[in-house]
Amino acid sequence: MLQDVEVKSEARRRRTFAVISHPDAGKSTLTEALLLHARIIAEAGATHGKAGRRATVSDWMDMEKDRGISISSSALQFHHRDVVLNLVDTPGHADFSEDTYRVLTAVDSAIMLLDAAKGMEAQTMKLFEVCRARRIPIITVINKWDRPGLEPLELLDEIESRTGLRPTPLTWPVGIAGHFHGVVDCASGDFVRFTRTPGGSTLAATDRLSAEEASAEVGDDWTNALEEVSLLESDGYVHDQRSFEDQETTPVLFTAAALNFGVGHLLDTVVDIAPSAGPRLDAAGQPRPVESDFSAHVFKVQAGMDRSHRDRLAFARVCSGVFHRGDVVTHEATGRSFATKYAHSVFGRDRETVEIAYPGDIIGLVNAGGLRAGDTLYSGTPVRFPRIPPFAPEHFRVVRPVDIGRHKQFQRGMTQLNQEGVVQVLYSELRGQQAPVMGAVGPMQFEVAVHRMEHEFNAPVHTEQLPYTLAMQTREEDAQRVDQRIGAEVVRRDDGALLALLTDKWQVRGLRHHHPDIVLEPIVAQSPDV
């Protein structure tokens, strides 16, 4: 069919990817630099609060601007060389790793961003493990080469030893970290020279020089770079597309994103080698071809993006078929019809109405009150994509309204924050509806929840820290046993699951010792050794 050919062609034009990194590795700066090179914005912002610099486009929340970090997720679509790029921005802080996990269910590849001076950091490794579990191909970018850092060969050794992937350089730095002339283009052997721009706010001039011209200009630095490239090639550290797509290797590029060095090469690399949108596995493990009837997988729900309307936006990745604004589709979880009259593409806080979308595209569905992360939308042939399981919370606080007269606002706010996944809201008969327990992977989630309760729902709250560090799933017949133990209690999640909140793994062992038949099961992302 003609439409099938069109869908396949459009899917091949899509590159849907995310950037993963440890905090402060330069993720937001790299995002801005990519958009600058794609000529979507005229001037790059900065995340460190310099006077006169613009706020980062993808960071729209007030707390993000105040702190210079990414808290929420957003989706940015732009074009480069007739290819449609969907960059799904992820929270950079470790406290929001659950949100990052949700985002990674929607992408086909990832850029792993490393600080040249720090290499593979803790949060980077955690996110890498998620990518490995989901078999997501990874392009590695070693950033901040304009500052003092580690030796490039040392960084490659660390990448290989920590991840098990063979690093295959596509570019190689000319000059040590902190004294960056440019890079060797490993495919052509050219010297790509960069020229600084004031503050890195505009495109850096790029020149290509032959090997002879490079030798005459930078001398020993060029010779040393060529020797290292030759050594790596002789040892087999050469890009192979099949090995990359099979998650056996990771292509490597060197950049200085704050100064726009190497960013254009990265953009071309994403277009040239990152996988395009392909069949997605459904809940039964069967691939759904891109030319099948329309289907989409919701991976994020976010409110408060538009202060004028106070609406709620569900981010969904189109998995198959063609999306047309106004289509009536089926919400798989309820079997009910869902109207798509208001659909947007999202660029930070800015929106544009989207009329049509293809596999790989991210659509924002407005006023999606009934949708939750992990839900499936479809038309025609039914399908269900895998649910996105909740993480195990590790921090807990009781939350109460400051003004008990604002009960309705308090309940509405708690319900919405829970549905969005900002925090997990847990209830117990002991505490009642007016004093639920908030569970979080990291404590900064509480700050976001408290801020939004006051400024978005007009329901300021008090919170009180609880001593628990573990949540484990239990059953009705074991709830009383847990509640009778000092320093433990049972709460109910909104999906009906009962969670035992415990202070440490010794309590788990104590309960199992006294009640050998008790059920205490680990939740997703919690270590099974407890």
C-alpha positions, 0 to 999 in steps of 0.5 A, a space after each residue: 500500500 502507498 501509505 505503508 511505503 510512506 510510513 516506512 520512508 518517514 520512519 527511516 528519517 527519524 532519529 529519536 534519542 536522549 542524552 544521559 550523563 552525571 550532573 554537571 557533565 554539560 548535558 543542558 549545554 550540549 542540548 543548546 549547542 545541538 539546537 544552535 548547530 541545527 539552526 533552531 536557535 540563534 544564540 545558545 543559553 547557559 546553565 550557570 547563571 551568567 548575567 546577560 545569558 539566556 536560560 536554557 531552552 529545554 529547562 522551563 521550570 522555575 526551579 531548573 532556572 534557579 538551580 541550573 539543573 534539569 528536573 523535568 523531561 521535555 521533547 525537542 524536534 528539529 531537522 538536520 540534513 532532511 532528517 527529523 531529530 527527536 531529542 527527548 531531554 532527561 533530568 540530569 540529577 540523580 534524584 530524578 532517575 525514575 523519570 529518566 528511566 521512563 524517558 529511555 523507554 521512548 528512544 532508539 539510541 542515547 548519547 552518553 556524555 562524559 566530563 573529560 576530567 572525571 570520566 565514568 561517574 556514578 550516575 552515568 553508570 546507572 543510566 548506562 545500565 538502564 540503556 544496556 538492559 533496554 539494548 539501546 545503542 550508545 554514542 559516547 561524547 567526551 566533553 569539556 576538552 577545552 579544560 584540563 582533564 584525563 588523557 584520551 587513551 586513559 578515558 577510552 580504557 575506562 569506558 571499555 573496562 567499566 561498560 564492556 563496550 569497545 570504544 571506537 573513536 570517530 574523532 580524536 583530539 589534537 592537543 591535550 585537554 585544556 589546549 584544544 586545537 580541534 580534532 582528527 576526523 578519523 574517517 577522512 584523516 582531515 584536521 577539523 580546526 575550531 575557532 573560539 566565539 565569545 562565550 560560545 553563544 554563537 556557531 564556532 567557525 570550522 575549517 578542514 585542513 589537510 594532514 600537511 596543513 595541520 602538521 605545519 600549523 600545530 606540529 607535534 600535537 598533530 603528529 601525536 594525535 595521528 600516532 594515537 589514531 594509528 595505534 587504535 586502528 591497528 588494535 581494531 578500535 574502528 567503527 563498525 555499524 553492526 557492532 554498534 547497533 548490537 551494543 558491542 561498541 560505542 562510537 566516541 567523539 571529543 567536544 567542548 560543548 560550551 564553546 561549540 567545538 565538535 558539536 556539528 560533528 556529533 549532529 552529523 554522527 546522529 544522522 549518519 549512524 544512529 538507528 532510525 525508528 523501527 518495530 517496537 516490542 509489545 507486552 508479549 514480546 512481539 514486534 509491531 511493524 512501523 507500518 501497522 495501524 497507529 499505536 503510541 506509548 505514553 512515557 511521561 505526564 506533566 502538568 504546569 507547563 503552561 501557566 495560562 491554562 494549567 493543563 496537563 500534557 502526556 508525552 507519547 512516542 508514536 510506535 506505528 502508523 500515522 497520527 493525525 490530529 483529531 483522530 479518535 483512538 482507543 486507550 488500551 488500559 480502559 478500552 475507552 475512546 480518546 480524542 486527540 483534538 489538542 496535540 502539540 509538538 513541544 519545544 521546551 515551554 513552547 508548543 506548536 500544533 502537530 497535524 501529523 506524526 510518524 513512528 519515532 515522533 513524540 507528541 504531546 496530548 493536552 488535557 490527558 487526564 486519564 493517561 498515565 506513564 506506560 499506557 498504550 493508545 491505538 487504532 485498528 488492531 489492538 496492542 499493548 506495550 509493556 507497562 513502565 514499572 514504578 521504582 522502589 522509593 528510598 526516602 519517605 515523608 508524611 505530608 499534611 496541608 497547612 490549611 485543613 480548609 483547603 482539603 479539596 486542593 490538597 487532595 487534587 494536588 496529591 492525586 495529580 503529583 502521584 499520577 505524573 510520577 513526581 512522587 509516589 503517594 501512599 496511604 494507610 488506615 493509620 494516617 488517613 487521607 489527610 496525612 499520606 506518605 510521599 515516597 521518592 527515589 531522591 529527596 529533591 523530588 520532595 522539594 518539587 512536590 512541595 513547591 508545586 503544591 504551594 504555587 500550582 495548587 494553592 495548597 501549602 503543605 508541611 512535611 515530616 521525615 520518616 525513618 524508612 529506607 526500604 519499601 517492599 511489596 507484601 500481601 494483605 495477610 502479612 500487613 498486620 505482622 509488619 504493622 506490629 513491628 516497631 519502626 515499620 508500617 504498611 501503606 497502599 499504592 494507588 494500583 492497590 499494591 501493599 508496601 511494607 516500609 522498613 528502616 533497613 535490611 535487618 528489619 527484613 531479616 528479622 521479619 523473615 526469621 520470626 515469620 518464615 512464610 511472610 511475603 516481602 518482595 523487592 520492587 523494581 530498581 531495588 537490590 534483591 540482596 535484602 
